[in-house]
Amino acid sequence: MEFLAWPAVVLILGIVAIFVFKLPLTRFLDRAQKIGKSGIEVGAGAQVSGVEVKPSPADELLKAFDNALLLEREKFIRTELERLHIDSSPDRERVLIRLLAALALVQTFERTYTLIWGSQISALQSLNSAGSVHVDLLRPWYDQGAAREPELYAAYTFEQWLGFLEASLLIARTGDSATISVGGREFLKYVLHQGYSLYKLG
């Protein structure tokens, strides 16, 4: 997981880098003064028709996240893409968008695992096996958690407990019924794949 230490930012820079290659050509054309048989004459001015050429949105975004470590990781990503012969812009964009989406999920799952309680993980496991159930059938998991950790649950209602699972997109509710969501199933798979404990406080 060392490569994922800087989740979304690194790959945002990778995607934006695809479009940065357009910038030198744009600036070159902006400075073109005359096109003739002898070629293109280019001036050194930084303005066109009295309007200052501003940095592109890509440049602005890169500047906002510019630091030595990110530049090092960006270089690593470029090197890996070249090693894998992913050279064309469309292919690079598809790969980087997929990686960005995956890392965004990792970031979300890591945060969810930090916040979720053991009783809620148990409820998710139950839903994963049972499918759609009445929400009251999840209450025993809440009650067990409250019996183990009464201080935590003193001001934490069943609706709040259930609401966390719903707000985290781990379950879907329709009236009084609850089902595990795709996100919930993937979260459980992620926890097992990472070797994290299913037994937590709460």
mmCIF file of the C-alpha atoms, coordinates in Angstrom:
data_MODEL
# 
_entry.id   MODEL 
# 
loop_
_atom_site.group_PDB 
_atom_site.id 
_atom_site.type_symbol 
_atom_site.label_atom_id 
_atom_site.label_alt_id 
_atom_site.label_comp_id 
_atom_site.label_asym_id 
_atom_site.label_entity_id 
_atom_site.label_seq_id 
_atom_site.pdbx_PDB_ins_code 
_atom_site.Cartn_x 
_atom_site.Cartn_y 
_atom_site.Cartn_z 
_atom_site.occupancy 
_atom_site.B_iso_or_equiv 
_atom_site.pdbx_formal_charge 
_atom_site.auth_seq_id 
_atom_site.auth_comp_id 
_atom_site.auth_asym_id 
_atom_site.auth_atom_id 
_atom_site.pdbx_PDB_model_num 
ATOM 1   C CA . MET A 1 1   ? 0.000   0.000   0.000   1.00 0.00 ? 1   MET A CA 1 
ATOM 2   C CA . GLU A 1 2   ? 3.054   2.309   0.015   1.00 0.00 ? 2   GLU A CA 1 
ATOM 3   C CA . PHE A 1 3   ? 2.250   3.468   -3.507  1.00 0.00 ? 3   PHE A CA 1 
ATOM 4   C CA . LEU A 1 4   ? -1.198  4.573   -2.298  1.00 0.00 ? 4   LEU A CA 1 
ATOM 5   C CA . ALA A 1 5   ? 0.130   6.837   0.435   1.00 0.00 ? 5   ALA A CA 1 
ATOM 6   C CA . TRP A 1 6   ? -0.972  9.912   -1.487  1.00 0.00 ? 6   TRP A CA 1 
ATOM 7   C CA . PRO A 1 7   ? -4.266  8.592   -2.881  1.00 0.00 ? 7   PRO A CA 1 
ATOM 8   C CA . ALA A 1 8   ? -6.095  10.896  -5.235  1.00 0.00 ? 8   ALA A CA 1 
ATOM 9   C CA . VAL A 1 9   ? -3.678  13.783  -5.659  1.00 0.00 ? 9   VAL A CA 1 
ATOM 10  C CA . VAL A 1 10  ? -0.926  11.821  -7.408  1.00 0.00 ? 10  VAL A CA 1 
ATOM 11  C CA . LEU A 1 11  ? -3.220  10.444  -10.074 1.00 0.00 ? 11  LEU A CA 1 
ATOM 12  C CA . ILE A 1 12  ? -4.995  13.759  -10.578 1.00 0.00 ? 12  ILE A CA 1 
ATOM 13  C CA . LEU A 1 13  ? -1.597  15.101  -11.538 1.00 0.00 ? 13  LEU A CA 1 
ATOM 14  C CA . GLY A 1 14  ? -1.060  12.106  -13.795 1.00 0.00 ? 14  GLY A CA 1 
ATOM 15  C CA . ILE A 1 15  ? -4.297  12.726  -15.666 1.00 0.00 ? 15  ILE A CA 1 
ATOM 16  C CA . VAL A 1 16  ? -3.672  16.438  -15.958 1.00 0.00 ? 16  VAL A CA 1 
ATOM 17  C CA . ALA A 1 17  ? -0.180  15.720  -17.321 1.00 0.00 ? 17  ALA A CA 1 
ATOM 18  C CA . ILE A 1 18  ? -1.787  14.281  -20.449 1.00 0.00 ? 18  ILE A CA 1 
ATOM 19  C CA . PHE A 1 19  ? -3.106  17.692  -21.350 1.00 0.00 ? 19  PHE A CA 1 
ATOM 20  C CA . VAL A 1 20  ? -0.019  19.636  -20.340 1.00 0.00 ? 20  VAL A CA 1 
ATOM 21  C CA . PHE A 1 21  ? 1.805   18.493  -23.467 1.00 0.00 ? 21  PHE A CA 1 
ATOM 22  C CA . LYS A 1 22  ? -0.514  20.743  -25.455 1.00 0.00 ? 22  LYS A CA 1 
ATOM 23  C CA . LEU A 1 23  ? 0.804   23.853  -23.711 1.00 0.00 ? 23  LEU A CA 1 
ATOM 24  C CA . PRO A 1 24  ? 4.179   24.355  -25.516 1.00 0.00 ? 24  PRO A CA 1 
ATOM 25  C CA . LEU A 1 25  ? 2.489   24.154  -28.928 1.00 0.00 ? 25  LEU A CA 1 
ATOM 26  C CA . THR A 1 26  ? -0.206  26.598  -27.819 1.00 0.00 ? 26  THR A CA 1 
ATOM 27  C CA . ARG A 1 27  ? 2.382   29.110  -26.667 1.00 0.00 ? 27  ARG A CA 1 
ATOM 28  C CA . PHE A 1 28  ? 4.341   28.659  -29.881 1.00 0.00 ? 28  PHE A CA 1 
ATOM 29  C CA . LEU A 1 29  ? 1.292   29.432  -32.013 1.00 0.00 ? 29  LEU A CA 1 
ATOM 30  C CA . ASP A 1 30  ? 0.408   32.382  -29.790 1.00 0.00 ? 30  ASP A CA 1 
ATOM 31  C CA . ARG A 1 31  ? 3.817   33.928  -30.596 1.00 0.00 ? 31  ARG A CA 1 
ATOM 32  C CA . ALA A 1 32  ? 3.647   33.219  -34.342 1.00 0.00 ? 32  ALA A CA 1 
ATOM 33  C CA . GLN A 1 33  ? 3.841   36.522  -36.240 1.00 0.00 ? 33  GLN A CA 1 
ATOM 34  C CA . LYS A 1 34  ? 4.021   35.440  -39.867 1.00 0.00 ? 34  LYS A CA 1 
ATOM 35  C CA . ILE A 1 35  ? 3.621   32.296  -41.921 1.00 0.00 ? 35  ILE A CA 1 
ATOM 36  C CA . GLY A 1 36  ? 5.268   32.259  -45.343 1.00 0.00 ? 36  GLY A CA 1 
ATOM 37  C CA . LYS A 1 37  ? 7.372   30.192  -47.754 1.00 0.00 ? 37  LYS A CA 1 
ATOM 38  C CA . SER A 1 38  ? 10.347  30.441  -45.450 1.00 0.00 ? 38  SER A CA 1 
ATOM 39  C CA . GLY A 1 39  ? 8.385   29.038  -42.526 1.00 0.00 ? 39  GLY A CA 1 
ATOM 40  C CA . ILE A 1 40  ? 6.932   30.512  -39.356 1.00 0.00 ? 40  ILE A CA 1 
ATOM 41  C CA . GLU A 1 41  ? 8.359   33.633  -37.783 1.00 0.00 ? 41  GLU A CA 1 
ATOM 42  C CA . VAL A 1 42  ? 8.019   33.685  -34.037 1.00 0.00 ? 42  VAL A CA 1 
ATOM 43  C CA . GLY A 1 43  ? 8.281   36.707  -31.789 1.00 0.00 ? 43  GLY A CA 1 
ATOM 44  C CA . ALA A 1 44  ? 9.348   36.752  -28.152 1.00 0.00 ? 44  ALA A CA 1 
ATOM 45  C CA . GLY A 1 45  ? 6.394   38.695  -26.850 1.00 0.00 ? 45  GLY A CA 1 
ATOM 46  C CA . ALA A 1 46  ? 4.193   37.265  -24.119 1.00 0.00 ? 46  ALA A CA 1 
ATOM 47  C CA . GLN A 1 47  ? 1.020   39.030  -25.260 1.00 0.00 ? 47  GLN A CA 1 
ATOM 48  C CA . VAL A 1 48  ? -1.338  38.623  -28.190 1.00 0.00 ? 48  VAL A CA 1 
ATOM 49  C CA . SER A 1 49  ? -3.433  41.594  -29.269 1.00 0.00 ? 49  SER A CA 1 
ATOM 50  C CA . GLY A 1 50  ? -2.609  43.290  -25.997 1.00 0.00 ? 50  GLY A CA 1 
ATOM 51  C CA . VAL A 1 51  ? -4.070  40.432  -23.948 1.00 0.00 ? 51  VAL A CA 1 
ATOM 52  C CA . GLU A 1 52  ? -1.715  38.681  -21.566 1.00 0.00 ? 52  GLU A CA 1 
ATOM 53  C CA . VAL A 1 53  ? -1.463  34.921  -22.067 1.00 0.00 ? 53  VAL A CA 1 
ATOM 54  C CA . LYS A 1 54  ? -2.546  33.331  -18.791 1.00 0.00 ? 54  LYS A CA 1 
ATOM 55  C CA . PRO A 1 55  ? -1.447  29.930  -17.505 1.00 0.00 ? 55  PRO A CA 1 
ATOM 56  C CA . SER A 1 56  ? -3.701  27.073  -18.550 1.00 0.00 ? 56  SER A CA 1 
ATOM 57  C CA . PRO A 1 57  ? -6.036  25.427  -16.008 1.00 0.00 ? 57  PRO A CA 1 
ATOM 58  C CA . ALA A 1 58  ? -3.685  22.442  -16.078 1.00 0.00 ? 58  ALA A CA 1 
ATOM 59  C CA . ASP A 1 59  ? -0.728  24.662  -15.124 1.00 0.00 ? 59  ASP A CA 1 
ATOM 60  C CA . GLU A 1 60  ? -2.744  26.239  -12.326 1.00 0.00 ? 60  GLU A CA 1 
ATOM 61  C CA . LEU A 1 61  ? -3.694  22.832  -10.907 1.00 0.00 ? 61  LEU A CA 1 
ATOM 62  C CA . LEU A 1 62  ? -0.137  21.500  -11.149 1.00 0.00 ? 62  LEU A CA 1 
ATOM 63  C CA . LYS A 1 63  ? 1.182   24.596  -9.406  1.00 0.00 ? 63  LYS A CA 1 
ATOM 64  C CA . ALA A 1 64  ? -1.297  24.202  -6.542  1.00 0.00 ? 64  ALA A CA 1 
ATOM 65  C CA . PHE A 1 65  ? 0.005   20.695  -5.757  1.00 0.00 ? 65  PHE A CA 1 
ATOM 66  C CA . ASP A 1 66  ? 3.639   21.285  -6.684  1.00 0.00 ? 66  ASP A CA 1 
ATOM 67  C CA . ASN A 1 67  ? 6.239   19.789  -4.357  1.00 0.00 ? 67  ASN A CA 1 
ATOM 68  C CA . ALA A 1 68  ? 9.310   17.592  -4.661  1.00 0.00 ? 68  ALA A CA 1 
ATOM 69  C CA . LEU A 1 69  ? 7.620   14.380  -3.522  1.00 0.00 ? 69  LEU A CA 1 
ATOM 70  C CA . LEU A 1 70  ? 4.722   14.723  -5.951  1.00 0.00 ? 70  LEU A CA 1 
ATOM 71  C CA . LEU A 1 71  ? 7.114   15.429  -8.817  1.00 0.00 ? 71  LEU A CA 1 
ATOM 72  C CA . GLU A 1 72  ? 9.031   12.293  -7.864  1.00 0.00 ? 72  GLU A CA 1 
ATOM 73  C CA . ARG A 1 73  ? 5.847   10.202  -7.852  1.00 0.00 ? 73  ARG A CA 1 
ATOM 74  C CA . GLU A 1 74  ? 4.749   11.757  -11.140 1.00 0.00 ? 74  GLU A CA 1 
ATOM 75  C CA . LYS A 1 75  ? 8.066   10.748  -12.687 1.00 0.00 ? 75  LYS A CA 1 
ATOM 76  C CA . PHE A 1 76  ? 7.576   7.224   -11.343 1.00 0.00 ? 76  PHE A CA 1 
ATOM 77  C CA . ILE A 1 77  ? 4.110   7.003   -12.931 1.00 0.00 ? 77  ILE A CA 1 
ATOM 78  C CA . ARG A 1 78  ? 5.413   8.230   -16.293 1.00 0.00 ? 78  ARG A CA 1 
ATOM 79  C CA . THR A 1 79  ? 8.240   5.686   -16.156 1.00 0.00 ? 79  THR A CA 1 
ATOM 80  C CA . GLU A 1 80  ? 5.817   2.861   -15.361 1.00 0.00 ? 80  GLU A CA 1 
ATOM 81  C CA . LEU A 1 81  ? 3.492   3.839   -18.194 1.00 0.00 ? 81  LEU A CA 1 
ATOM 82  C CA . GLU A 1 82  ? 6.425   3.850   -20.603 1.00 0.00 ? 82  GLU A CA 1 
ATOM 83  C CA . ARG A 1 83  ? 7.629   0.492   -19.283 1.00 0.00 ? 83  ARG A CA 1 
ATOM 84  C CA . LEU A 1 84  ? 4.163   -0.955  -19.919 1.00 0.00 ? 84  LEU A CA 1 
ATOM 85  C CA . HIS A 1 85  ? 4.119   0.644   -23.395 1.00 0.00 ? 85  HIS A CA 1 
ATOM 86  C CA . ILE A 1 86  ? 1.019   2.663   -22.609 1.00 0.00 ? 86  ILE A CA 1 
ATOM 87  C CA . ASP A 1 87  ? 2.033   5.500   -24.886 1.00 0.00 ? 87  ASP A CA 1 
ATOM 88  C CA . SER A 1 88  ? -1.026  6.912   -26.624 1.00 0.00 ? 88  SER A CA 1 
ATOM 89  C CA . SER A 1 89  ? -3.007  9.668   -24.941 1.00 0.00 ? 89  SER A CA 1 
ATOM 90  C CA . PRO A 1 90  ? -6.377  7.817   -25.058 1.00 0.00 ? 90  PRO A CA 1 
ATOM 91  C CA . ASP A 1 91  ? -4.869  4.693   -23.496 1.00 0.00 ? 91  ASP A CA 1 
ATOM 92  C CA . ARG A 1 92  ? -3.055  6.685   -20.825 1.00 0.00 ? 92  ARG A CA 1 
ATOM 93  C CA . GLU A 1 93  ? -6.233  8.556   -19.983 1.00 0.00 ? 93  GLU A CA 1 
ATOM 94  C CA . ARG A 1 94  ? -8.251  5.349   -19.628 1.00 0.00 ? 94  ARG A CA 1 
ATOM 95  C CA . VAL A 1 95  ? -5.608  3.737   -17.422 1.00 0.00 ? 95  VAL A CA 1 
ATOM 96  C CA . LEU A 1 96  ? -5.113  6.798   -15.226 1.00 0.00 ? 96  LEU A CA 1 
ATOM 97  C CA . ILE A 1 97  ? -8.846  7.373   -14.789 1.00 0.00 ? 97  ILE A CA 1 
ATOM 98  C CA . ARG A 1 98  ? -9.281  3.732   -13.734 1.00 0.00 ? 98  ARG A CA 1 
ATOM 99  C CA . LEU A 1 99  ? -6.414  4.042   -11.249 1.00 0.00 ? 99  LEU A CA 1 
ATOM 100 C CA . LEU A 1 100 ? -7.786  7.311   -9.933  1.00 0.00 ? 100 LEU A CA 1 
ATOM 101 C CA . ALA A 1 101 ? -11.210 5.735   -9.392  1.00 0.00 ? 101 ALA A CA 1 
ATOM 102 C CA . ALA A 1 102 ? -9.628  2.753   -7.625  1.00 0.00 ? 102 ALA A CA 1 
ATOM 103 C CA . LEU A 1 103 ? -7.563  4.950   -5.339  1.00 0.00 ? 103 LEU A CA 1 
ATOM 104 C CA . ALA A 1 104 ? -10.573 7.115   -4.540  1.00 0.00 ? 104 ALA A CA 1 
ATOM 105 C CA . LEU A 1 105 ? -12.357 3.946   -3.395  1.00 0.00 ? 105 LEU A CA 1 
ATOM 106 C CA . VAL A 1 106 ? -9.343  2.932   -1.318  1.00 0.00 ? 106 VAL A CA 1 
ATOM 107 C CA . GLN A 1 107 ? -9.356  6.321   0.371   1.00 0.00 ? 107 GLN A CA 1 
ATOM 108 C CA . THR A 1 108 ? -13.101 6.019   1.062   1.00 0.00 ? 108 THR A CA 1 
ATOM 109 C CA . PHE A 1 109 ? -12.822 2.465   2.407   1.00 0.00 ? 109 PHE A CA 1 
ATOM 110 C CA . GLU A 1 110 ? -9.878  3.370   4.644   1.00 0.00 ? 110 GLU A CA 1 
ATOM 111 C CA . ARG A 1 111 ? -11.850 6.240   6.161   1.00 0.00 ? 111 ARG A CA 1 
ATOM 112 C CA . THR A 1 112 ? -14.946 4.055   6.547   1.00 0.00 ? 112 THR A CA 1 
ATOM 113 C CA . TYR A 1 113 ? -12.965 1.329   8.294   1.00 0.00 ? 113 TYR A CA 1 
ATOM 114 C CA . THR A 1 114 ? -11.545 3.900   10.707  1.00 0.00 ? 114 THR A CA 1 
ATOM 115 C CA . LEU A 1 115 ? -15.037 5.089   11.665  1.00 0.00 ? 115 LEU A CA 1 
ATOM 116 C CA . ILE A 1 116 ? -17.170 1.950   11.487  1.00 0.00 ? 116 ILE A CA 1 
ATOM 117 C CA . TRP A 1 117 ? -17.992 -0.040  14.616  1.00 0.00 ? 117 TRP A CA 1 
ATOM 118 C CA . GLY A 1 118 ? -17.668 -3.801  15.004  1.00 0.00 ? 118 GLY A CA 1 
ATOM 119 C CA . SER A 1 119 ? -21.423 -4.277  15.384  1.00 0.00 ? 119 SER A CA 1 
ATOM 120 C CA . GLN A 1 120 ? -21.999 -2.504  12.076  1.00 0.00 ? 120 GLN A CA 1 
ATOM 121 C CA . ILE A 1 121 ? -19.512 -4.767  10.309  1.00 0.00 ? 121 ILE A CA 1 
ATOM 122 C CA . SER A 1 122 ? -21.365 -7.771  11.737  1.00 0.00 ? 122 SER A CA 1 
ATOM 123 C CA . ALA A 1 123 ? -24.649 -6.340  10.464  1.00 0.00 ? 123 ALA A CA 1 
ATOM 124 C CA . LEU A 1 124 ? -23.113 -5.919  7.015   1.00 0.00 ? 124 LEU A CA 1 
ATOM 125 C CA . GLN A 1 125 ? -21.943 -9.519  7.011   1.00 0.00 ? 125 GLN A CA 1 
ATOM 126 C CA . SER A 1 126 ? -25.443 -10.623 7.959   1.00 0.00 ? 126 SER A CA 1 
ATOM 127 C CA . LEU A 1 127 ? -26.982 -8.566  5.162   1.00 0.00 ? 127 LEU A CA 1 
ATOM 128 C CA . ASN A 1 128 ? -24.438 -9.942  2.710   1.00 0.00 ? 128 ASN A CA 1 
ATOM 129 C CA . SER A 1 129 ? -25.786 -13.439 3.375   1.00 0.00 ? 129 SER A CA 1 
ATOM 130 C CA . ALA A 1 130 ? -29.478 -12.674 3.879   1.00 0.00 ? 130 ALA A CA 1 
ATOM 131 C CA . GLY A 1 131 ? -30.180 -10.172 1.105   1.00 0.00 ? 131 GLY A CA 1 
ATOM 132 C CA . SER A 1 132 ? -33.062 -7.801  1.844   1.00 0.00 ? 132 SER A CA 1 
ATOM 133 C CA . VAL A 1 133 ? -34.347 -7.813  5.437   1.00 0.00 ? 133 VAL A CA 1 
ATOM 134 C CA . HIS A 1 134 ? -36.584 -5.723  7.653   1.00 0.00 ? 134 HIS A CA 1 
ATOM 135 C CA . VAL A 1 135 ? -34.476 -3.147  9.485   1.00 0.00 ? 135 VAL A CA 1 
ATOM 136 C CA . ASP A 1 136 ? -35.660 -4.525  12.842  1.00 0.00 ? 136 ASP A CA 1 
ATOM 137 C CA . LEU A 1 137 ? -33.714 -7.710  12.106  1.00 0.00 ? 137 LEU A CA 1 
ATOM 138 C CA . LEU A 1 138 ? -30.520 -5.654  12.314  1.00 0.00 ? 138 LEU A CA 1 
ATOM 139 C CA . ARG A 1 139 ? -31.326 -4.377  15.793  1.00 0.00 ? 139 ARG A CA 1 
ATOM 140 C CA . PRO A 1 140 ? -29.785 -7.409  17.591  1.00 0.00 ? 140 PRO A CA 1 
ATOM 141 C CA . TRP A 1 141 ? -26.371 -6.358  16.240  1.00 0.00 ? 141 TRP A CA 1 
ATOM 142 C CA . TYR A 1 142 ? -26.944 -2.892  17.655  1.00 0.00 ? 142 TYR A CA 1 
ATOM 143 C CA . ASP A 1 143 ? -28.077 -4.349  20.986  1.00 0.00 ? 143 ASP A CA 1 
ATOM 144 C CA . GLN A 1 144 ? -25.016 -6.596  21.214  1.00 0.00 ? 144 GLN A CA 1 
ATOM 145 C CA . GLY A 1 145 ? -22.732 -3.633  20.605  1.00 0.00 ? 145 GLY A CA 1 
ATOM 146 C CA . ALA A 1 146 ? -24.571 -1.576  23.223  1.00 0.00 ? 146 ALA A CA 1 
ATOM 147 C CA . ALA A 1 147 ? -24.206 -4.418  25.750  1.00 0.00 ? 147 ALA A CA 1 
ATOM 148 C CA . ARG A 1 148 ? -20.443 -4.593  25.140  1.00 0.00 ? 148 ARG A CA 1 
ATOM 149 C CA . GLU A 1 149 ? -19.807 -0.842  25.051  1.00 0.00 ? 149 GLU A CA 1 
ATOM 150 C CA . PRO A 1 150 ? -22.660 0.895   26.932  1.00 0.00 ? 150 PRO A CA 1 
ATOM 151 C CA . GLU A 1 151 ? -20.742 4.180   27.193  1.00 0.00 ? 151 GLU A CA 1 
ATOM 152 C CA . LEU A 1 152 ? -20.397 4.457   23.414  1.00 0.00 ? 152 LEU A CA 1 
ATOM 153 C CA . TYR A 1 153 ? -24.054 3.716   22.809  1.00 0.00 ? 153 TYR A CA 1 
ATOM 154 C CA . ALA A 1 154 ? -25.482 5.867   25.627  1.00 0.00 ? 154 ALA A CA 1 
ATOM 155 C CA . ALA A 1 155 ? -26.366 8.713   23.256  1.00 0.00 ? 155 ALA A CA 1 
ATOM 156 C CA . TYR A 1 156 ? -26.232 6.736   20.002  1.00 0.00 ? 156 TYR A CA 1 
ATOM 157 C CA . THR A 1 157 ? -29.620 5.537   18.814  1.00 0.00 ? 157 THR A CA 1 
ATOM 158 C CA . PHE A 1 158 ? -30.387 2.615   16.546  1.00 0.00 ? 158 PHE A CA 1 
ATOM 159 C CA . GLU A 1 159 ? -31.439 5.038   13.805  1.00 0.00 ? 159 GLU A CA 1 
ATOM 160 C CA . GLN A 1 160 ? -28.100 6.841   14.034  1.00 0.00 ? 160 GLN A CA 1 
ATOM 161 C CA . TRP A 1 161 ? -26.282 3.516   13.991  1.00 0.00 ? 161 TRP A CA 1 
ATOM 162 C CA . LEU A 1 162 ? -28.217 2.449   10.891  1.00 0.00 ? 162 LEU A CA 1 
ATOM 163 C CA . GLY A 1 163 ? -27.896 5.935   9.394   1.00 0.00 ? 163 GLY A CA 1 
ATOM 164 C CA . PHE A 1 164 ? -24.108 5.656   9.383   1.00 0.00 ? 164 PHE A CA 1 
ATOM 165 C CA . LEU A 1 165 ? -24.294 2.539   7.211   1.00 0.00 ? 165 LEU A CA 1 
ATOM 166 C CA . GLU A 1 166 ? -26.680 4.259   4.837   1.00 0.00 ? 166 GLU A CA 1 
ATOM 167 C CA . ALA A 1 167 ? -24.732 7.550   4.697   1.00 0.00 ? 167 ALA A CA 1 
ATOM 168 C CA . SER A 1 168 ? -21.547 5.574   4.001   1.00 0.00 ? 168 SER A CA 1 
ATOM 169 C CA . LEU A 1 169 ? -23.346 3.927   1.040   1.00 0.00 ? 169 LEU A CA 1 
ATOM 170 C CA . LEU A 1 170 ? -22.836 0.482   2.560   1.00 0.00 ? 170 LEU A CA 1 
ATOM 171 C CA . ILE A 1 171 ? -26.558 -0.313  2.656   1.00 0.00 ? 171 ILE A CA 1 
ATOM 172 C CA . ALA A 1 172 ? -29.655 0.833   0.796   1.00 0.00 ? 172 ALA A CA 1 
ATOM 173 C CA . ARG A 1 173 ? -32.999 1.357   2.504   1.00 0.00 ? 173 ARG A CA 1 
ATOM 174 C CA . THR A 1 174 ? -36.428 1.173   0.929   1.00 0.00 ? 174 THR A CA 1 
ATOM 175 C CA . GLY A 1 175 ? -39.062 1.896   3.541   1.00 0.00 ? 175 GLY A CA 1 
ATOM 176 C CA . ASP A 1 176 ? -38.480 -0.578  6.362   1.00 0.00 ? 176 ASP A CA 1 
ATOM 177 C CA . SER A 1 177 ? -36.280 -2.868  4.265   1.00 0.00 ? 177 SER A CA 1 
ATOM 178 C CA . ALA A 1 178 ? -32.490 -2.788  4.072   1.00 0.00 ? 178 ALA A CA 1 
ATOM 179 C CA . THR A 1 179 ? -30.111 -4.458  1.633   1.00 0.00 ? 179 THR A CA 1 
ATOM 180 C CA . ILE A 1 180 ? -26.362 -4.432  1.353   1.00 0.00 ? 180 ILE A CA 1 
ATOM 181 C CA . SER A 1 181 ? -25.182 -2.208  -1.484  1.00 0.00 ? 181 SER A CA 1 
ATOM 182 C CA . VAL A 1 182 ? -22.475 -2.901  -4.071  1.00 0.00 ? 182 VAL A CA 1 
ATOM 183 C CA . GLY A 1 183 ? -20.308 -0.569  -2.014  1.00 0.00 ? 183 GLY A CA 1 
ATOM 184 C CA . GLY A 1 184 ? -21.022 -2.620  1.101   1.00 0.00 ? 184 GLY A CA 1 
ATOM 185 C CA . ARG A 1 185 ? -19.988 -5.866  -0.577  1.00 0.00 ? 185 ARG A CA 1 
ATOM 186 C CA . GLU A 1 186 ? -16.838 -4.293  -1.973  1.00 0.00 ? 186 GLU A CA 1 
ATOM 187 C CA . PHE A 1 187 ? -16.034 -2.820  1.426   1.00 0.00 ? 187 PHE A CA 1 
ATOM 188 C CA . LEU A 1 188 ? -16.215 -6.251  3.071   1.00 0.00 ? 188 LEU A CA 1 
ATOM 189 C CA . LYS A 1 189 ? -14.009 -7.692  0.319   1.00 0.00 ? 189 LYS A CA 1 
ATOM 190 C CA . TYR A 1 190 ? -11.540 -4.860  0.820   1.00 0.00 ? 190 TYR A CA 1 
ATOM 191 C CA . VAL A 1 191 ? -11.371 -5.407  4.581   1.00 0.00 ? 191 VAL A CA 1 
ATOM 192 C CA . LEU A 1 192 ? -10.684 -9.133  4.110   1.00 0.00 ? 192 LEU A CA 1 
ATOM 193 C CA . HIS A 1 193 ? -8.180  -8.533  1.310   1.00 0.00 ? 193 HIS A CA 1 
ATOM 194 C CA . GLN A 1 194 ? -6.247  -6.084  3.478   1.00 0.00 ? 194 GLN A CA 1 
ATOM 195 C CA . GLY A 1 195 ? -6.240  -8.513  6.368   1.00 0.00 ? 195 GLY A CA 1 
ATOM 196 C CA . TYR A 1 196 ? -8.052  -6.075  8.658   1.00 0.00 ? 196 TYR A CA 1 
ATOM 197 C CA . SER A 1 197 ? -9.914  -7.390  11.672  1.00 0.00 ? 197 SER A CA 1 
ATOM 198 C CA . LEU A 1 198 ? -13.667 -7.738  11.459  1.00 0.00 ? 198 LEU A CA 1 
ATOM 199 C CA . TYR A 1 199 ? -13.891 -7.360  15.220  1.00 0.00 ? 199 TYR A CA 1 
ATOM 200 C CA . LYS A 1 200 ? -13.677 -3.727  16.274  1.00 0.00 ? 200 LYS A CA 1 
ATOM 201 C CA . LEU A 1 201 ? -14.695 -1.549  19.142  1.00 0.00 ? 201 LEU A CA 1 
ATOM 202 C CA . GLY A 1 202 ? -18.418 -0.877  19.220  1.00 0.00 ? 202 GLY A CA 1 
# 
